[in-house]
């Protein structure tokens, strides 16, 4: 994509966390003047909701550096924490040597400093009420929540400019399903999560039922599935 061809006209971000602290995810969406879109997202094993909200904004601002932005560009989020910090709190924290008004250390200091370093002239943050039917907010919430739960994302956006994390939506459903299986196994392998037999069969399907049922070491595509204590499975990359 030529970053000079089209203007980015708007963006949306969201973060999610299960347990707070617990597994978390973040999502971002950038919309262009030709109605195409870019979606980004990611996860962390142990984090908080506020850190995911901040990370979503940081990753989206980093991505926006590649594009021209329309005048009065808006980044929309349902996090007042991010908006208040970006527009107000940071100014006082910096004057106080990155301390709060009570002299305490700023929570999530590393992320606030990173966010501050990515400021884009003319960019405005706008609050949008979460879970209220806003299409963009619902989409980034879905991305963030899915990543926090280890669920693969398939883009539903027409003519979207997909990031490298997503398959081309013109690909057949069969190949998209294959991509989803491989992507999910990769996430579990990287995080070193153990799966039980029911969970593993849910990913791989009936074709591997016999090996899973008998707790037999087997290979599937790029992956080696190793039984552990006749209870769980370890996933290793075999490529």
Phi, psi and omega in degrees: 000132177276115185293347181264353184286319187228154177267140168282131186252340183191158177217159177221146179221158175199154176231156180215152179208136179256109180108322176044072011277158180171194177297135183229165178212160179221155180216148177221151181220128178241130183248138184248167185291347176262014179072009172278166186217156171237134176244138176226159179188167179190181184216162172222146186287319181224112185201193178231166180298317180297321179293325178289323176298316178294318180297320178301316179294318180298310182296325180289318176297321177299318180292323181294338179299341182276352189232162171278138181251141176292161178297143181059040179301138181244133168254117187258134182211154176264012181259104174294334177301313180292314183296311181296319179295315183292321187266336186230300191300319184302323181301315179287321179300318181294322177296328182266017180070038182059043173239154176283176180296340179265005178087004180274158177292142179290129177291144181059037184305317182302320181284322178297318179293322177295315179299318180297325181287346183257013182305138179244125182300130178088354179280131178246144174260138182232134179279134173232133182293127182286153176054042183232022176088000177290123188301314182292317179296321179296323182291312181292330174296318178297317179297311182297314181296319180297315178297322181295334181258003180073025181264129181293149182254133170241127184293138176249008185272125180293134178054037181281147171274101187279142174286172183294350181278352186236145178284156176295129187288352176279349179291150183297155177304325180297315179288326176297321179294320177297317177302316182299317180298312181296319180297318181292318177297322178298318180296316180294324180293316180298316181281352181061035177283144173267142176244145172274175187296322180296317180294318180294319179292329177297326179282311189271336178088187187296334185300336182250013187302314185297312181296319180293316181299322183268005182051049178259134175300133178209167179243142176223117182054242182269009193238144172253124181255116189246122179288146180227115176058030179053032182219319184233175178232138174257137181250126179231146176284129185252010184270000000 
